[in-house]
Amino acid sequence: MKEQKIALTVDCVIFCKVENQFKVLLVQRKNDPFKDQWALPGGFVDEGEDLEAAARRELKEETGIEVPHIEQVQAFGKPNRDPRGHTVSIAFLSRIYCEEELQPADDAKDARWFEIEKVIDMNLAFDHDEIINVAQQFL
């Protein structure tokens, strides 16, 4: 039997509601692939790591924030979604009600809150536009 090489990642969709308008948290990637492009906070799941714990870890590492509640939304696994190889991402969603102060670090060059309407016109990394569109259904 052929050995499979499929990587597992997590992506965090953090919506912030300010004055009846939702914003989404994005990070600017520091490294390839998609260097300098905006993306959802996230990354690879460590061996033996719980999925929710991985999502919380990546969020804190890349943005400096912690959220009180996070829920699994959907898996995304189209074979060509990541140029590094076949990668399946589990998307997590959280809703908060203030713009937390962001401290970009680790793989993030920058981190910012964006109005959802403006994100539509951005060229996001990977398939993160699709992930945000799915997550919006849970608002």
DAVEN-V777919 format. One record per pair of residues at least 6 apart in sequence whose C-alpha atoms are under 8 Angstrom apart, sorted by the first residue. I is the first residue (numbers start at 0). J is the second residue. Records with the same first field share a line. If there is no record, write none. Layout:
BEGIN
I->J, J
END
This chain:
BEGIN
4->85
5->84, 85, 86, 87
6->43, 84, 85, 86, 87
7->43, 44, 86, 87, 88, 89
8->41, 42, 43, 44, 86, 87, 88, 89
9->41, 42, 43, 44, 50, 53, 54, 88, 89, 90, 91
10->39, 40, 41, 42, 54, 88, 89, 90, 91
11->39, 40, 41, 54, 58, 90, 91, 92, 93
12->23, 24, 39, 40, 90, 91, 92, 93, 130, 131, 134
13->23, 24, 92, 93, 94, 95
14->21, 22, 23, 24, 92, 93, 94, 95
15->21, 22, 23, 24, 94, 95, 96, 97, 98
16->22, 94, 95, 96, 97
17->96, 97, 98
20->114
21->114, 115
22->112, 113, 114, 115
23->112, 113, 114, 115
24->39, 40, 110, 111, 112, 113
25->37, 38, 39, 40, 110, 111, 112, 113
26->37, 38, 39, 40, 61, 62, 103, 107, 108, 109, 110, 111
27->34, 35, 36, 37, 38, 107, 108, 109, 110
28->34, 35, 36, 37, 38, 106, 107, 108, 109
29->35, 106, 107, 108
30->106
32->82, 83
33->124, 125
35->108
36->122, 123, 124
37->122, 123, 124
38->123, 124, 125, 127
39->127
40->57, 58, 61, 62
41->54, 57, 58, 61
42->54, 57
43->53
44->50, 53
45->53
50->89
51->69, 70, 71, 91
54->91
55->65, 66
58->64, 65
59->65
60->103, 104, 105
61->102, 103, 104, 105, 106, 107, 110
62->101, 102, 103, 104, 107, 110
63->101, 102, 103, 104
64->99, 100, 101, 102
66->93, 95
68->93, 94
69->91, 92, 93, 94
70->91, 92, 93
71->89, 90, 91, 92
72->89, 90, 91, 92, 134
73->89, 90, 91
74->87, 88, 89, 90
75->87, 88, 89, 90, 130
76->85, 86, 87, 88
77->85, 86, 87
78->84, 85, 86
79->85
80->86, 125, 126
81->125
90->130
92->134
98->112
101->110, 111
102->110
103->109, 110
118->128
119->128
END
